[in-house]
Amino acid sequence: MKALLTGFAILYFTVLTVIAQPAWQAPLDSKVRFYQTTDFGILLAGTDRSLYALDGQTGERIWRRETGRIEETAVTPVPETDVVLFSRDLGSKSRLEAVDLATGTTLWQSEKVKGDVLQLSSDPTNDLLAVVLVKDPRGDAGSVLKRKPIVHVLKLSTGEELWKKELDGEIEMMPARFGQNLGEISYTLDNYRAPLMLDGRLFLFYEGATSFDARSGSEKEREKFKINEDGLALTEADPVFDDSRIYISGRGRIRAVNRRTGNVEWKADDLGNCAEMALIGTTLFVRTGGQFTRLKDGETESKGPYGVSAIDTRDGKTIWRYKGADKGLTNFVFSDANTILIADKDDLISIDAKSGKKRDGIEHKIEKAQFVLINERGDAVVGGRDEIAAFGISDFRGSRVGSSFLASAKSEIRNPGSEIWRVRHKAPDRGAFRIIAGVALRATALYFRYGGLATSAIGIARSGLSLMSAANSFRWTGLRTRFGSFDLTTLATNSARNYVTRRIYSYGSFTRLPNIAGRVGDFQVITPAGIRGRITNAVIDRATPSGSEVRESIFDRIDPVRQMEKLSSYLLRRKRLAELRGSHMYFYTDLEKPFDRKGLVGVNVHTGRDARVVLISDPDAQFVTDETLALLYSADGNKLQAFDVMNR
């Protein structure tokens, strides 16, 4: 018996040791400086010598380009396409290339632009790409860095420049990461809203709000005001729009701009810092004040005045204002079209969306609450960095609201307004405090990367991403990849904007797939020839790089049938991502037995159960998950590693 127990113990610890090993690891040619996932399940990684593309599922090298040392700001994906922009400094010259994500080949290149692409907006249907570049966006960690951005508008298919505009003055930038003893780091424009193309007009939000004719560059409307208040990031809301107007916040007021003429039709004044806006019907709901990220150190700071207002979009008149929130106001969500939920320092509060009157409140007991969301059961989930709790929702009649709950007669009956579940996972005590805190924040932030708030029609409607109004306008900002640098309130506010559509515009290798639309069911792949006849297939034929550009390409080693299989698998992963909604919030903590080590626990936000675990004790500062592949990526020296996200 003793021998049997000993055997079981050996087997037990052997199994634990095996599952704690990486699912795969890929040794690269030098230290990994950055890496990022893409919507196709392909990882991009930069080292001191090269830029790599790796298969996120297996770690297999897809291609490598010899680039020399490049920073993370040199690689920028074009949303909803298979194109990646890659900028390089070549002595006294600079080059911007559009690269085929699947093969690494050059689609086009331009030497008329200088700097790294830090934000962009594209309109594939009209063959337009607006890029915002900054020269030498690097400086010492902890310093104040200011640069003057330059906007270039190009043809997306060829890179031909249509016009450019240099901003009038330098603006303050945001560090790509926070911490101690980092030395020189990249700086970004993540503290500003990305440009927006709408109805042939380009809107910029760096020195206030300015609009241009997207094709000619003629300036239509400009109003200068300070974007970031008191050294905080994203204190002004992302614009939202309806069929006739775009609504822009700044300097304590909302401006309604006619989408077709560019003229300001009305202004709503004296609201305070408008950090979040949502449009339901003809009512614009605005959150003022909240919690924001400090540019100097990445810490969270609360700023008022705190409240929620409703504005009639027909004339700009304020319908009501709610000022009953205390310090530390979170984002707001709609449990239905008539009920707004917010959380302040102490309470979860429901507000009548028509009158602005408080309906109910319950003490949430979450230390430093930073977000509220509605899960698929219709519960309100309030959380912070190491704790979340779910509460039932009640209306004036005392009945439970929430589309999932009302649709199912078999749902569990609970008392409205009561606490349903609570989960707490403290960050480990072992290790440097700032490092542990940074890892813990990034772990929790993973949930918001996948558009977790876009699980309902209300969530999508309030996101500012109207698929009917701007079906072909896409934007990119580092908020999507450097999400671990932001406070959770900001991430929750922007979560639904990470919604991925069921279409892509292909300019590269995917156009070689026969019967491309039929391969992925209802997933739509649009090739250049199919974009309203504006673009010809010539762009595909020009993807012929020299031998010195792409090294170790897998497509040079496999036969045409395997090439088609590879490309099809990448499209399938993109389709899965379009169908995915985040369900798990991760916490970095000390894992209980049998693991007895540091790692990540994934809490299901719909049930409150510890449903997943990742056995990684010391992830690096950039770690990220791919929920479609159930893998977590982290770098260690010159190795990029993948760890299984395991169900419990």
C-alpha positions as CSV (number, residue, x, y, z in Angstrom):
1,M,0.0,0.0,0.0
2,K,2.8,2.4,0.9
3,A,4.4,1.7,-2.5
4,L,1.1,2.3,-4.2
5,L,0.7,5.7,-2.5
6,T,4.2,6.6,-3.3
7,G,3.6,5.7,-7.0
8,F,0.4,7.8,-7.0
9,A,2.3,10.7,-5.5
10,I,5.1,10.5,-8.1
11,L,2.5,10.3,-10.9
12,Y,0.6,13.2,-9.4
13,F,3.6,15.5,-9.3
14,T,4.8,14.4,-12.7
15,V,1.4,15.3,-14.2
16,L,1.6,18.7,-12.5
17,T,5.1,19.3,-13.8
18,V,4.1,18.4,-17.3
19,I,1.0,20.6,-17.5
20,A,3.0,23.5,-16.1
21,Q,5.3,23.4,-19.1
22,P,4.7,25.7,-22.1
23,A,2.4,24.3,-24.8
24,W,5.1,25.4,-27.2
25,Q,8.1,27.7,-27.2
26,A,9.8,29.3,-30.2
27,P,13.4,30.4,-29.9
28,L,14.1,33.5,-31.9
29,D,17.3,35.1,-33.1
30,S,17.7,37.6,-30.2
31,K,15.8,39.1,-27.3
32,V,12.1,39.5,-27.8
33,R,11.3,43.2,-27.6
34,F,7.6,43.0,-28.3
35,Y,4.9,40.8,-29.6
36,Q,1.2,41.1,-30.4
37,T,-1.6,38.9,-31.5
38,T,-3.6,39.5,-34.7
39,D,-7.2,38.7,-35.6
40,F,-6.1,35.7,-37.7
41,G,-4.3,33.8,-34.9
42,I,-0.9,34.9,-36.2
43,L,1.6,36.3,-33.7
44,L,3.9,39.2,-34.7
45,A,7.1,39.4,-32.7
46,G,10.0,41.9,-32.9
47,T,13.6,41.1,-31.8
48,D,16.8,43.1,-31.9
49,R,17.4,41.7,-35.4
50,S,14.1,40.6,-37.0
51,L,10.3,40.7,-37.4
52,Y,8.7,37.3,-37.1
53,A,5.2,36.0,-37.8
54,L,4.4,32.8,-35.9
55,D,1.4,30.5,-35.9
56,G,-0.3,31.2,-32.6
57,Q,-1.5,27.6,-32.2
58,T,1.8,25.8,-32.8
59,G,4.6,28.3,-32.6
60,E,5.7,27.5,-36.1
61,R,7.6,30.2,-38.0
62,I,5.5,31.5,-40.8
63,W,8.0,34.1,-42.0
64,R,10.8,36.3,-40.9
65,R,12.1,39.6,-42.1
66,E,15.6,40.9,-41.3
67,T,14.8,44.4,-40.0
68,G,17.4,45.2,-37.3
69,R,16.1,46.5,-34.0
70,I,12.6,47.8,-34.2
71,E,10.2,49.0,-31.5
72,E,6.6,48.0,-31.0
73,T,5.3,51.3,-32.5
74,A,6.8,50.3,-35.9
75,V,4.2,47.6,-36.5
76,T,0.6,48.6,-36.9
77,P,-2.3,46.4,-38.2
78,V,-5.0,47.8,-40.5
79,P,-8.3,46.7,-38.9
80,E,-10.6,44.4,-40.8
81,T,-7.9,43.7,-43.4
82,D,-4.9,41.3,-43.8
83,V,-2.5,44.3,-44.1
84,V,0.1,45.3,-41.5
85,L,1.9,48.6,-41.8
86,F,5.6,48.5,-41.0
87,S,7.8,51.6,-40.7
88,R,11.6,51.7,-40.8
89,D,14.3,54.3,-40.5
90,L,17.0,53.6,-43.1
91,G,19.7,56.1,-42.4
92,S,18.5,59.5,-43.3
93,K,15.4,58.0,-45.0
94,S,12.2,56.5,-43.8
95,R,10.0,53.9,-45.4
96,L,6.4,52.8,-44.8
97,E,5.5,49.4,-46.1
98,A,2.1,47.6,-46.3
99,V,2.9,44.0,-45.6
100,D,0.8,40.9,-46.3
101,L,0.2,39.4,-42.8
102,A,0.1,35.8,-44.0
103,T,3.3,35.8,-46.1
104,G,5.3,38.9,-45.1
105,T,5.5,40.1,-48.7
106,T,5.4,43.8,-49.5
107,L,2.1,45.0,-51.0
108,W,3.3,48.6,-51.5
109,Q,5.9,51.0,-50.0
110,S,6.2,54.7,-49.6
111,E,9.2,56.9,-48.8
112,K,7.1,60.1,-48.5
113,V,6.2,59.4,-44.9
114,K,8.4,59.6,-41.8
115,G,7.9,58.2,-38.4
116,D,5.9,55.4,-36.8
117,V,2.2,54.9,-37.4
118,L,0.6,55.4,-33.9
119,Q,-3.0,55.6,-35.0
120,L,-5.0,55.2,-38.1
121,S,-8.5,55.2,-39.7
122,S,-9.4,53.4,-42.9
123,D,-12.3,53.3,-45.4
124,P,-11.6,50.3,-47.7
125,T,-14.8,50.9,-49.7
126,N,-13.4,54.3,-50.8
127,D,-9.8,53.1,-50.9
128,L,-8.7,55.5,-48.2
129,L,-6.2,55.2,-45.3
130,A,-5.4,58.0,-42.9
131,V,-2.2,57.4,-40.8
132,V,-1.0,59.5,-37.9
133,L,2.8,59.4,-37.7
134,V,5.3,60.6,-35.1
135,K,9.0,60.8,-35.7
136,D,11.2,59.2,-33.0
137,P,8.4,58.5,-30.5
138,R,10.9,57.4,-27.8
139,G,12.1,58.9,-24.5
140,D,13.1,58.1,-21.0
141,A,10.5,56.4,-18.8
142,G,8.9,58.9,-16.5
143,S,9.7,61.9,-18.6
144,V,7.2,64.2,-20.4
145,L,7.5,63.7,-24.1
146,K,5.9,66.0,-26.7
147,R,5.9,65.6,-30.4
148,K,4.2,67.0,-33.4
149,P,2.1,64.4,-35.3
150,I,1.7,64.4,-39.0
151,V,-1.4,63.0,-40.8
152,H,-1.1,61.4,-44.2
153,V,-4.0,60.2,-46.2
154,L,-3.1,57.5,-48.7
155,K,-4.8,55.1,-51.1
156,L,-5.1,51.9,-49.2
157,S,-4.6,49.8,-52.3
158,T,-1.3,51.4,-53.5
159,G,0.1,53.7,-50.8
160,E,-0.3,56.7,-53.1
161,E,-0.4,59.9,-51.0
162,L,-3.4,62.2,-51.5
163,W,-2.5,64.8,-48.9
164,K,-0.8,65.4,-45.6
165,K,-1.3,67.8,-42.6
166,E,1.2,68.7,-39.9
167,L,-0.4,69.6,-36.6
168,D,0.2,73.2,-35.4
169,G,1.9,72.3,-32.2
170,E,3.5,69.5,-30.1
171,I,1.2,67.4,-28.0
172,E,1.9,65.3,-24.9
173,M,2.3,61.6,-25.5
174,M,1.7,58.6,-23.3
175,P,4.3,55.9,-22.3
176,A,3.8,52.5,-23.9
177,R,4.3,50.9,-20.5
178,F,4.8,51.9,-16.9
179,G,7.3,50.7,-14.3
180,Q,10.7,51.3,-12.7
181,N,14.2,51.2,-14.3
182,L,12.8,50.9,-17.8
183,G,15.3,53.3,-19.4
184,E,14.3,54.5,-22.9
185,I,10.8,53.3,-24.0
186,S,8.3,54.0,-26.8
187,Y,5.7,56.7,-26.4
188,T,2.3,56.5,-28.0
189,L,-0.9,58.5,-28.9
190,D,-3.0,56.2,-26.8
191,N,-4.1,59.1,-24.7
192,Y,-6.1,60.5,-27.7
193,R,-9.0,59.2,-29.6
194,A,-8.2,57.7,-32.9
195,P,-9.2,59.5,-36.2
196,L,-12.6,58.7,-37.6
197,M,-13.6,58.6,-41.3
198,L,-17.3,59.2,-41.8
199,D,-19.2,60.2,-45.0
200,G,-16.0,61.1,-46.8
201,R,-14.8,63.3,-43.9
202,L,-11.8,62.8,-41.6
203,F,-12.2,63.9,-38.0
204,L,-9.1,64.4,-35.8
205,F,-9.1,64.8,-32.0
206,Y,-5.6,66.0,-31.0
207,E,-5.8,69.8,-30.7
208,G,-9.5,69.8,-30.2
209,A,-11.8,68.7,-33.0
210,T,-11.0,69.3,-36.7
211,S,-12.6,67.8,-39.8
212,F,-11.3,67.6,-43.3
213,D,-12.5,66.4,-46.6
214,A,-10.9,62.9,-46.6
215,R,-10.0,62.9,-50.3
216,S,-8.8,66.5,-50.8
217,G,-7.7,67.6,-47.3
218,S,-9.6,70.8,-47.3
219,E,-10.4,71.9,-43.7
220,K,-14.0,72.3,-42.9
221,E,-14.4,72.8,-39.2
222,R,-12.0,73.4,-36.3
223,E,-12.4,74.1,-32.6
224,K,-9.3,74.1,-30.4
225,F,-9.5,73.0,-26.8
226,K,-7.4,71.0,-24.4
227,I,-8.0,67.3,-24.9
228,N,-6.4,65.8,-21.8
229,E,-7.1,67.4,-18.4
230,D,-4.5,67.6,-15.7
231,G,-2.1,65.0,-17.3
232,L,-4.8,62.3,-17.5
233,A,-5.6,60.0,-20.5
234,L,-8.8,59.9,-22.4
235,T,-10.8,62.3,-20.2
236,E,-13.0,63.1,-23.2
237,A,-15.4,60.6,-24.7
238,D,-15.1,58.8,-28.0
239,P,-17.5,60.4,-30.5
240,V,-20.8,58.7,-31.3
241,F,-23.1,59.3,-34.2
242,D,-26.5,58.7,-35.7
243,D,-27.7,59.0,-39.3
244,S,-27.3,62.8,-39.4
245,R,-24.8,64.0,-36.8
246,I,-21.6,63.1,-35.0
247,Y,-21.4,64.1,-31.3
248,I,-18.1,65.2,-30.0
249,S,-17.1,66.1,-26.4
250,G,-14.5,68.6,-25.3
251,R,-14.0,71.5,-22.9
252,G,-17.1,70.6,-20.9
253,R,-19.5,70.7,-23.8
254,I,-21.0,68.4,-26.4
255,R,-21.0,69.5,-30.1
256,A,-23.4,68.1,-32.7
257,V,-21.7,68.2,-36.1
258,N,-23.7,67.6,-39.3
259,R,-22.2,64.5,-40.9
260,R,-22.6,65.8,-44.4
261,T,-21.8,69.5,-44.1
262,G,-19.4,69.5,-41.2
263,N,-21.2,72.4,-39.6
264,V,-21.8,72.5,-35.8
265,E,-25.6,72.5,-35.4
266,W,-25.8,72.9,-31.6
267,K,-23.7,72.9,-28.4
268,A,-24.5,71.7,-24.9
269,D,-22.4,73.6,-22.4
270,D,-21.2,73.4,-18.8
271,L,-21.4,69.6,-18.4
272,G,-17.9,68.9,-17.1
273,N,-15.5,66.4,-18.4
274,C,-17.6,64.1,-20.7
275,A,-15.8,60.8,-20.4
276,E,-18.4,58.6,-21.9
277,M,-21.4,58.9,-24.3
278,A,-24.1,56.6,-25.4
279,L,-26.9,57.1,-28.0
280,I,-30.3,55.5,-27.5
281,G,-32.9,56.7,-29.9
282,T,-32.9,60.6,-29.9
283,T,-31.3,60.8,-26.4
284,L,-27.6,61.2,-25.8
285,F,-26.5,60.0,-22.4
286,V,-23.3,61.4,-21.0
287,R,-21.1,60.4,-18.1
288,T,-19.1,63.2,-16.5
289,G,-16.1,62.6,-14.3
290,G,-14.8,59.2,-13.3
291,Q,-11.5,57.4,-13.0
292,F,-8.6,58.0,-15.4
293,T,-5.0,56.9,-16.0
294,R,-2.2,59.4,-15.0
295,L,0.3,59.8,-17.8
296,K,3.3,60.2,-15.6
297,D,3.0,56.9,-13.7
298,G,0.0,54.9,-14.9
299,E,-1.8,55.1,-11.6
300,T,-5.6,55.7,-11.4
301,E,-6.9,59.1,-10.4
302,S,-10.5,60.1,-9.8
303,K,-11.8,63.4,-11.2
304,G,-15.2,65.1,-11.0
305,P,-17.7,66.5,-11.2
306,Y,-19.4,63.1,-11.1
307,G,-22.8,62.4,-12.7
308,V,-24.9,61.4,-15.7
309,S,-26.8,63.7,-18.0
310,A,-29.4,63.1,-20.8
311,I,-29.4,65.4,-23.9
312,D,-32.1,65.7,-26.6
313,T,-30.2,65.3,-29.8
314,R,-32.8,67.2,-31.8
315,D,-32.0,70.6,-30.1
316,G,-29.2,70.0,-27.6
317,K,-31.4,70.7,-24.6
318,T,-30.5,69.0,-21.3
319,I,-33.3,66.7,-20.3
320,W,-32.0,65.8,-16.9
321,R,-28.9,65.6,-14.8
322,Y,-28.1,63.1,-12.1
323,K,-25.5,64.3,-9.5
324,G,-25.9,61.7,-6.8
325,A,-22.7,59.8,-7.5
326,D,-19.8,59.8,-5.0
327,K,-16.1,59.9,-5.8
328,G,-14.8,57.1,-7.9
329,L,-17.6,56.8,-10.5
330,T,-17.3,53.8,-12.9
331,N,-18.5,53.5,-16.5
332,F,-22.3,53.2,-17.1
333,V,-24.3,50.4,-18.7
334,F,-27.9,49.9,-19.7
335,S,-29.7,46.9,-18.3
336,D,-32.5,47.8,-20.7
337,A,-33.3,50.8,-22.8
338,N,-34.9,52.5,-19.7
339,T,-32.4,51.7,-16.9
340,I,-28.9,53.0,-16.5
341,L,-26.5,51.4,-14.0
342,I,-23.5,53.0,-12.4
343,A,-21.3,52.2,-9.5
344,D,-19.6,54.8,-7.3
345,K,-17.3,54.5,-4.3
346,D,-19.9,52.7,-2.2
347,D,-23.1,51.8,-4.2
348,L,-24.4,50.2,-7.3
349,I,-27.1,52.6,-8.5
350,S,-29.9,52.3,-11.0
351,I,-31.2,55.4,-12.7
352,D,-34.4,55.8,-14.7
353,A,-33.2,56.7,-18.2
354,K,-36.3,58.9,-18.9
355,S,-36.4,61.0,-15.8
356,G,-32.9,60.8,-14.4
357,K,-34.2,59.8,-11.0
358,K,-32.5,57.2,-8.8
359,R,-34.5,54.0,-8.7
360,D,-32.5,51.9,-6.3
361,G,-29.1,51.3,-4.8
362,I,-27.3,48.5,-3.1
363,E,-23.9,48.7,-1.3
364,H,-21.5,46.7,-3.4
365,K,-18.6,46.5,-0.9
366,I,-16.0,46.4,-3.7
367,E,-12.8,48.1,-2.8
368,K,-12.1,50.9,-5.3
369,A,-14.8,49.7,-7.8
370,Q,-13.7,50.4,-11.3
371,F,-16.3,48.9,-13.7
372,V,-19.8,47.6,-14.0
373,L,-21.1,45.3,-16.7
374,I,-24.2,43.2,-17.5
375,N,-23.6,39.5,-17.9
376,E,-25.6,37.1,-20.1
377,R,-27.9,36.2,-17.2
378,G,-28.9,39.9,-16.8
379,D,-27.0,40.4,-13.6
380,A,-25.0,43.5,-12.8
381,V,-21.3,42.7,-12.2
382,V,-19.2,45.2,-10.3
383,G,-15.5,44.8,-10.0
384,G,-12.0,46.1,-9.2
385,R,-8.5,44.8,-9.6
386,D,-8.9,41.8,-7.3
387,E,-12.7,41.3,-6.7
388,I,-16.0,41.0,-8.6
389,A,-19.5,40.5,-7.4
390,A,-22.8,40.0,-9.2
391,F,-26.2,41.6,-8.2
392,G,-29.8,41.1,-9.3
393,I,-31.5,44.0,-10.9
394,S,-34.9,45.4,-10.0
395,D,-37.2,47.9,-11.6
396,F,-40.1,49.9,-10.0
397,R,-42.3,46.9,-9.9
398,G,-39.7,44.8,-8.2
399,S,-39.4,42.4,-11.2
400,R,-36.1,41.3,-12.6
401,V,-34.9,42.9,-15.9
402,G,-32.4,41.7,-18.4
403,S,-33.0,40.2,-21.8
404,S,-31.5,36.8,-21.0
405,F,-33.6,36.5,-17.8
406,L,-36.9,37.5,-19.3
407,A,-36.4,35.2,-22.3
408,S,-36.0,32.1,-20.1
409,A,-38.8,30.9,-17.8
410,K,-36.4,28.3,-16.4
411,S,-34.0,30.9,-15.0
412,E,-33.1,30.7,-11.4
413,I,-35.4,33.0,-9.3
414,R,-33.5,35.3,-6.9
415,N,-34.4,38.4,-4.9
416,P,-34.1,41.6,-7.0
417,G,-31.2,43.7,-5.9
418,S,-29.6,41.0,-3.8
419,E,-26.0,39.8,-4.1
420,I,-25.8,36.6,-6.1
421,W,-22.1,35.8,-5.9
422,R,-18.7,37.3,-5.0
423,V,-15.2,36.3,-5.9
424,R,-11.9,37.6,-4.6
425,H,-8.4,36.7,-5.7
426,K,-5.7,38.8,-4.1
427,A,-2.4,39.4,-6.0
428,P,0.6,37.4,-4.7
429,D,2.5,38.9,-1.8
430,R,5.8,37.6,-3.2
431,G,7.8,39.8,-5.6
432,A,8.3,43.5,-6.3
433,F,5.0,45.4,-5.6
434,R,4.9,47.4,-8.8
435,I,5.6,44.4,-11.0
436,I,3.0,42.3,-9.2
437,A,0.5,45.1,-9.4
438,G,1.1,45.6,-13.2
439,V,0.7,41.9,-13.9
440,A,-2.5,41.8,-11.8
441,L,-4.0,44.8,-13.7
442,R,-3.1,43.3,-17.1
443,A,-4.7,40.0,-16.1
444,T,-8.0,41.6,-15.2
445,A,-7.9,43.8,-18.3
446,L,-7.7,40.8,-20.6
447,Y,-11.5,40.5,-20.4
448,F,-12.2,43.9,-21.9
449,R,-9.9,43.1,-24.9
450,Y,-12.6,40.9,-26.3
451,G,-15.5,43.3,-26.3
452,G,-17.2,41.8,-23.3
453,L,-19.8,44.5,-23.1
454,A,-21.0,43.8,-26.6
455,T,-23.1,40.8,-25.5
456,S,-26.4,42.4,-26.0
457,A,-28.2,44.7,-28.5
458,I,-28.0,47.5,-26.0
459,G,-24.3,47.0,-25.6
460,I,-23.7,47.3,-29.3
461,A,-26.0,50.2,-29.8
462,R,-24.3,52.3,-27.1
463,S,-20.8,51.5,-28.3
464,G,-20.4,54.2,-30.9
465,L,-19.9,51.6,-33.6
466,S,-23.0,51.8,-35.6
467,L,-22.6,49.1,-38.3
468,M,-25.3,50.7,-40.4
469,S,-23.9,54.2,-40.1
470,A,-20.2,53.4,-40.6
471,A,-20.1,49.9,-42.0
472,N,-16.8,50.5,-43.9
473,S,-15.0,52.9,-41.5
474,F,-12.4,51.3,-39.2
475,R,-10.0,52.7,-36.6
476,W,-6.9,51.5,-34.7
477,T,-5.3,52.8,-31.6
478,G,-2.9,51.2,-29.2
479,L,-5.6,50.9,-26.6
480,R,-6.4,47.5,-28.2
481,T,-2.9,46.1,-27.7
482,R,-1.5,48.1,-24.7
483,F,-4.7,47.7,-22.7
484,G,-2.7,46.7,-19.6
485,S,-1.5,50.3,-19.3
486,F,-5.0,51.7,-18.7
487,D,-7.4,51.9,-15.7
488,L,-10.3,49.4,-15.8
489,T,-12.9,52.2,-16.0
490,T,-11.5,53.4,-19.3
491,L,-11.2,49.8,-20.6
492,A,-14.8,49.0,-19.6
493,T,-16.0,52.2,-21.3
494,N,-14.3,51.2,-24.6
495,S,-14.9,47.5,-24.4
496,A,-17.8,47.2,-26.8
497,R,-15.8,49.2,-29.4
498,N,-13.5,46.1,-29.8
499,Y,-16.4,44.4,-31.6
500,V,-15.1,42.5,-34.6
501,T,-17.2,42.3,-37.7
502,R,-17.9,39.3,-39.9
503,R,-16.0,40.7,-42.9
504,I,-12.5,41.4,-43.9
505,Y,-11.0,43.2,-46.9
506,S,-8.2,41.2,-48.3
507,Y,-5.3,42.7,-50.3
508,G,-2.8,39.9,-49.8
509,S,-2.6,36.1,-50.0
510,F,-6.2,35.3,-49.1
511,T,-7.3,36.5,-52.5
512,R,-5.7,33.4,-54.0
513,L,-8.2,31.1,-52.3
514,P,-10.7,29.7,-54.7
515,N,-14.4,30.2,-53.8
516,I,-13.2,32.3,-50.9
517,A,-16.7,33.3,-49.6
518,G,-17.9,29.7,-49.5
519,R,-15.0,28.5,-47.4
520,V,-16.0,30.4,-44.3
521,G,-19.8,30.3,-44.4
522,D,-21.5,33.6,-43.6
523,F,-18.1,35.2,-43.1
524,Q,-17.6,37.8,-45.9
525,V,-14.2,38.3,-47.5
526,I,-14.0,41.2,-49.9
527,T,-11.2,41.3,-52.4
528,P,-9.9,44.5,-54.1
529,A,-11.8,43.7,-57.3
530,G,-15.0,43.5,-55.3
531,I,-14.8,46.9,-53.6
532,R,-17.3,48.8,-55.8
533,G,-14.9,48.6,-58.8
534,R,-12.6,51.3,-57.4
535,I,-9.6,49.0,-57.1
536,T,-8.2,46.5,-59.6
537,N,-6.3,43.3,-58.9
538,A,-3.1,45.0,-59.9
539,V,-2.2,45.6,-56.2
540,I,-2.0,41.8,-55.7
541,D,0.3,41.3,-58.7
542,R,2.7,43.8,-57.2
543,A,3.4,41.8,-54.0
544,T,6.8,40.7,-55.2
545,P,9.5,41.4,-52.6
546,S,13.2,40.9,-53.2
547,G,14.8,37.8,-51.7
548,S,16.4,40.0,-49.0
549,E,13.1,41.1,-47.5
550,V,11.5,37.8,-46.4
551,R,13.4,34.9,-44.9
552,E,12.3,31.5,-43.7
553,S,8.9,31.8,-45.3
554,I,6.9,28.6,-44.8
555,F,5.1,29.3,-48.1
556,D,8.4,28.6,-49.9
557,R,8.6,25.2,-48.3
558,I,5.2,23.7,-48.7
559,D,3.2,22.7,-51.8
560,P,0.2,24.8,-53.1
561,V,-2.4,22.5,-51.4
562,R,-0.8,23.0,-48.0
563,Q,-0.6,26.7,-48.7
564,M,-4.3,26.8,-49.3
565,E,-4.9,24.8,-46.1
566,K,-2.8,27.3,-44.1
567,L,-4.6,30.3,-45.4
568,S,-8.0,28.7,-44.8
569,S,-7.1,28.0,-41.2
570,Y,-6.2,31.6,-40.6
571,L,-9.5,32.7,-42.0
572,L,-11.3,30.2,-39.8
573,R,-9.6,31.7,-36.7
574,R,-10.7,35.2,-37.8
575,K,-14.3,33.9,-38.2
576,R,-14.2,32.4,-34.7
577,L,-12.9,35.7,-33.3
578,A,-15.9,37.5,-34.9
579,E,-18.2,35.1,-33.0
580,L,-16.4,35.4,-29.7
581,R,-17.5,37.4,-26.7
582,G,-15.4,37.4,-23.5
583,S,-16.7,35.3,-20.6
584,H,-13.7,35.0,-18.3
585,M,-12.0,37.6,-16.2
586,Y,-8.5,36.7,-15.1
587,F,-6.8,37.3,-11.8
588,Y,-3.1,36.9,-11.0
589,T,-3.0,35.2,-7.6
590,D,-1.5,32.4,-5.5
591,L,-3.1,29.3,-6.8
592,E,-4.5,26.8,-4.2
593,K,-3.5,23.2,-4.0
594,P,-2.8,21.0,-6.0
595,F,-1.0,23.8,-7.9
596,D,0.4,25.7,-4.9
597,R,2.1,28.4,-7.0
598,K,1.5,31.7,-8.7
599,G,-0.7,31.8,-11.8
600,L,-3.9,33.1,-13.3
601,V,-7.5,32.1,-12.4
602,G,-10.2,32.8,-14.9
603,V,-13.6,33.6,-13.3
604,N,-16.7,33.1,-15.4
605,V,-18.5,36.5,-15.2
606,H,-21.8,34.8,-15.8
607,T,-21.6,32.2,-13.0
608,G,-19.0,33.5,-10.6
609,R,-17.1,30.2,-10.8
610,D,-13.3,29.8,-11.0
611,A,-13.6,28.1,-14.4
612,R,-10.0,28.4,-15.8
613,V,-6.4,28.3,-14.7
614,V,-3.1,29.2,-16.3
615,L,0.1,27.9,-14.8
616,I,2.5,30.7,-15.4
617,S,4.2,32.1,-12.3
618,D,6.1,35.1,-13.8
619,P,4.6,36.3,-17.1
620,D,6.3,39.2,-18.7
621,A,4.7,42.7,-18.8
622,Q,3.2,42.2,-22.3
623,F,1.5,38.8,-21.8
624,V,-1.7,38.3,-23.7
625,T,-4.3,35.6,-24.3
626,D,-5.8,34.3,-27.5
627,E,-9.3,33.2,-26.4
628,T,-10.0,31.4,-29.7
629,L,-7.0,29.1,-29.2
630,A,-7.1,29.0,-25.4
631,L,-3.5,30.0,-25.1
632,L,-1.5,32.7,-23.1
633,Y,1.6,34.1,-24.6
634,S,4.7,35.4,-22.7
635,A,8.3,36.1,-23.6
636,D,11.4,34.9,-21.8
637,G,14.6,36.3,-23.2
638,N,14.8,35.2,-26.8
639,K,11.9,32.7,-26.4
640,L,8.3,33.3,-27.1
641,Q,6.1,30.8,-25.1
642,A,2.5,29.7,-25.1
643,F,0.8,28.3,-22.1
644,D,-2.5,26.4,-22.0
645,V,-5.6,28.1,-20.6
646,M,-7.1,25.1,-18.9
647,N,-10.7,24.5,-17.8
648,R,-11.1,23.5,-14.2
